Amino acid sequence: MPNVSVWRRLGIASAVGLWTLALVSSVGAQVPREEPRLALLIGNSAYRESPLRNPVNDVRAMAQRFKELGFAPSVTLGLQK
């Protein structure tokens, strides 16, 4: 029959191993926070010289695509000075 100290060491080693496994598992389970993905889209068409024909619709289409890619677009249309 094995010595009692052998069983004691085995028990302590098992406890330490389980504790280490639980610690590593809990650290690995934490998902790192991703930075927010932001997009600033500005659509201006009323320029004094050479006004653009369709920037508002272009910006809206781009905003939709950015949303699909996981961005949070901030859309501003027709800015004035």
N, C-alpha and C positions, 0 to 999 in steps of 0.2 A: 504494500500500500504506500502511495506517495506521501512524502512528508507534508505536513500542514503548511509550512512556509512556502512550499511550491504552489499549493492551491491559493494561498494568500497573494503571492506575486502574480499568479495568473489572473486572479480577480481584479487586482489593481491595474494590471496592464490592459485588461478588457475594458475596465471603466474609463481609463485614460483614452483608449482607442475610440470608444463610443463617444466620449465627450469631444474629442478632436473631430470625429466625423460629423457630429451635430453642428459644431462650430463652422466647419468648412462648408457644410450644406447650407446653413443659414446665410452665410456671406455670399455664396454663389447664387442664392435665390433672389438677392436684391438686384433689381434691374436698374442700371444706371439711367438717370434722367437725361433725356436728350434736350438739347437746346431748341427753343422754338424756331421754326423756319418761317421767316417773315419776308414779304415781298411788297415793295412800294411801287404802285403803278399809277402813272399820271397820264391822262389823256387830254391834251389841249388841241383845239383845232382853229381857234379864232386868232390867228396871227395877222398882223397888219399886212405884211408882205408874204405872199405865197401861203395862203391858208391851206391846211391839210383837209382832205376830204372825209376820212373815216376813222380818226383816232379813237373816238368813243367806243365804237364797235370793236376795234382792235383790242383796246384795253379790256373790255368785258370778256372777250374770247381768251385773252391771255390770263385773266384772273381765274376763269373757269379751269384752265389747264393747270395753273399753279395750285389750285385747290386739289385737283386730282393727284398732284405730285406730293401733297402733304404740307403745302405752304399755307400760311394765313395771309392772304393778300389784303392790302389796304389800298383801295381804289379811290382816286381823286380825279374828277372830271371838270374841265373848263376853269382852271385856275386863272385868277386875275392877279395883276401885280400887287 
